[in-house]
Amino acid sequence: MPPQPHLDPTEPRSARPAPSATTTAATTSAATSSSATAATGATAPAGRDSALEEALAIERAQRLTDVVTRLRRALRSSIRTDYPWESLPMAQVELLQTLAAAPLRVGELAARQRLAPNTVSGLVGKLLDAGFVDRQADPGDRRTARIALTPAGHQQLLDWQQAHERRIANALGTLSPADHDAVMAALPGLDRLAQALAGVGGPASLAAQAAPAAQDQRIA
């Protein structure tokens, strides 16, 4: 360490040598580091809490996704006992369920199912061949046609629905009263979750409804 200059206490302060640039920089750095440490220490708990909440949210979503996936797989597998799977693939079932509310154009079906119009057109063709749907004139545009369920389509969808209901009812009957009540109590929340995923009332839903139907007027 270089020798420090001798300071005479009787000497006026203005006559004393000014601190070196190194000393000034070191003092400033220490003060800055102290302030940063204090700030970090004050905000660190909040950051940890946020990361913990995010981790818990992801874990809950993973558990729900796993249960829903296993439930769908088990239901599809078990229903084959009562209802031949090959007779009505799930993609066609979903189209029939959508058409059960009202006839739609292929473009409208594609928007609601979030599928490409040509994919929906192929599915509709199979349902037409099976006699489950038919084409109807569109009152709003005679150049296009709407797809509607036939009586056979309604019956096929009803049979499929009843087969699912029987399977679920039988499975519910094997649960304890507490588990049965817990499942039923969760239904309203699950219904709202399904609506949130489907974007009901949200921007995605409104955008789908506003999509021009002209993109597939010739497909049907």
N, C-alpha and C positions, 0 to 999 in steps of 0.2 A: 504494500500500500504506500503511495507517495506521501511524503511528510506534509502534514496539515499546516497551513500558515498560522503564525502566532497572532492572536487577537488581543489587543490591549483594550481592557474594559473602559478605559478613559478616552479611547479614541472615538470620535464621532462615527455613528453607524454609516453615514454616507461615504466615509473614507475606507470602510472595510471592503475587501475584495468580494466581488459578486460570485455566487455559486457557479460552479462549472456547468457546461451543457450536459455532461454525463450525469451529474448529480440531479439536475432538474428533470432529465428524462426518466431516471430511475424512480424519482418520487412520483411523477405523473403516471408511470406504468403501474406502480404499486397501488395508487389510488383507483385507477381504472379497473385493475384486477379485483380489488376489494369490492368495488361497486357491482361488477359483473357477477361475482360470487354471491353477493347478497341477493341480487335480482334472480339469479338462477335458483338459489335456494328457496326463494319465495314462490316461484312458479312451478317448480318441479313436481310438487304433489298434485297440482291440477293436471299437469300433463300425464302423470301416471294414472290418475283417475279416468281420464279420457281414454287412454289405451286399454285400461281394464274393462271399461264399459263396452268398447268396441269388440274386444275379445269375447266377452260374454254374449253379446248380440250375435256374433258369428257362430258361436257354439250352439246357441238356441236354434238358429236357422239350420245348422247342420243336423241337429237332432230331429227337427220337424221334417226336413227334407227326407231323411232316412226313413222315418215312420211312414210318411205319405207314399214313398216309393215302394216300400215293402207291402203296404196295404193294397195299393193298386196291383202289384204283381200277384199277391195272394188272391185277390178277387178275380183277376183275369184267369188265373190258373184253375181256381175252383169252379168257376162257372162253366168251364168246358164239359163238366160232368153232365150238366142239365141242358146246355145250349151249345151246339157245335160252333166252335170259334170260326171255322172257315166260312160258315154261311153268312156271317156279317162281321167283317173286320172293323176294328175300332174307328178307323178313318171314315168309314161309311156310316157307322153309328152316329158319329158326331155331326155329320151332315144331316142325317135324318132328324136328330134332336133339334138342330137349328131350324130346319124347315117345318118342324111340327108347329112352330108359332105362327108362321106365315110364309107364303111363297116368296122366293127371292130370285134375283138374277144371279148369274154365275159370279159376276164381279162383286156383288154384295156378299155372297157366300165366301168368296176368297178373302174379302176384307175382314169378315167376322171370324173366320178360322185362321187368319193370318197365314194363308197359303198363296202360292202363285196361282193365277187364274187358270193356266193350262193344267196344273195339278188337279184343281177342283173340277175342271172340265172332264178330265179322265175319270175321276171318281163318279161324277154325275152320269157319265156314259155307262158305267157298270150298273148303277142303280136303275137307269132306264132299261137296260137289257133284262134286269131282274124283275122289272115291273113295279118297283117300289116308288118311283117318281115318274112324273110326266111333265111335258112342256105345256105352258098356258100362255095365251096372248097377254102381253103387258098392256094394261089400259092406258098407261102413260106414254108408251112408245111402241107403236106397232112394228117397228123394225127389230125389236128384241123380244125375248120370251122369258118368262119366269118359270122356275122349277118348283113344283109342288108335290106333296106326298099324295100317293094313291091310297085307296083303302087297304091294299096289301102292304104298303109301306107303313101305314099307321099300325096295322096288326103286328108286323115284324118288330117294330120299335116297342110296342107294348109287351110282346113276349120277352124281348131282351131285357126290358126294364123289370119285369116281374121276376125273371130269373135272378137278377142282381138283388132284388129286394128279399127274395127267399134266402139267398146265401147270407146276406148281412143279418137278417133276423135270426137265423140259426146260430151265427157266430155270436151275436149279442146275447143270446140265451145261455151261452156257456160262461159268460163273465159273472163275476161277483156283483152283488147289488151296488157296491161302492164304485166299482169300475164302470158298470153300466151307467150309473148316474153321472159319473165324471165325463164319459163320452158324450152323453146327451147335453150336458151343461156346456160343453165346448163347441157345440154346433153353431150357435150365433156368431161366435168369434171366428170360426173357420169360414163361415159364409161371408163375413166381411173381408176376411183375408183373400178369399177367392175373387171377390169383387175388386179388391185393390190390385191383385195380380192381373186381372182382365182389363184394368184401366177404366172401369165403369165410371162415367162422369168426368174422367180426367182428360188431359190433352190427347193422349193416344186414342182414346175412344172417340173423341170429337173429330180428330183428324181422319180416322177410319170412316166415320159416317160421312164426312165431307168429301171423301175421295171420289173423283168423277167415275161414273159407271161406264163411260164411253170406252174405257180401255178394253173392255171385253164384250162389247155389244154383239160382236159377230161370233163369239165363242159358243154361246148357247144356241 
